[in-house]
Amino acid sequence: MTFLRNRISLLIVIIAGFALAACSGMGSSALIDAGTGCIGDSSECVSRRQAALNEMTGDASHAWVYRQARGSAYLSGVRAFAYRSAKNRLSCAQLHHGMEEMAAAPRVLARDDPSGGDPAQLSRAKMLSATVNRELSKEYSNACLSPKRAKPGHAARGTG
């Protein structure tokens, strides 16, 4: 009887662990996708974008850095603002990835042709990605190119 209870308890713990892992990952991804895909000016879109930005900047592992983004993520500005907010906490590899991503954002915008974006909004998104690319490049230069001689206020970082 004790053996059976132990087996059932173990099974419950395993199932709960899988459910918790699946829900937390899907919830986070779904929240980010909902926020980055909403490009309108309605209060609902603004709230979604703010929730996505909070989710991204609050993620200590910065897993969002390596998630492929659609054009709407650049058009909404959420990814650019997330990089801007988190740049001093990103690893050198994450900073480098962000630089490449922000440099490629105009091509992604042209390829994906996000619906709802007018020419002025597309232009602003391209300018924002260029600005954030420069900011990430500066951060990378200050903290990663010569970690032993990192400039004051810029901690040397690992590559992870």
Number of C-alpha atoms within 10 A of each C-alpha: 6 7 8 9 10 11 12 12 12 12 12 11 12 12 12 12 12 10 11 12 12 11 12 11 11 12 12 16 18 13 19 24 18 16 25 27 24 21 23 13 10 10 9 12 18 16 14 21 27 16 18 25 23 15 19 26 21 12 12 11 12 19 11 18 18 11 9 8 17 18 23 26 26 28 32 26 21 25 28 25 18 21 28 18 15 18 21 17 16 24 20 21 15 21 28 19 15 24 23 14 21 25 18 15 25 21 13 20 20 11 11 12 15 20 11 13 17 10 9 9 15 22 13 15 24 21 13 19 26 19 16 22 25 15 17 26 19 14 19 26 17 19 25 24 14 13 16 11 13 16 13 8 9 16 16 19 20 12 12 8
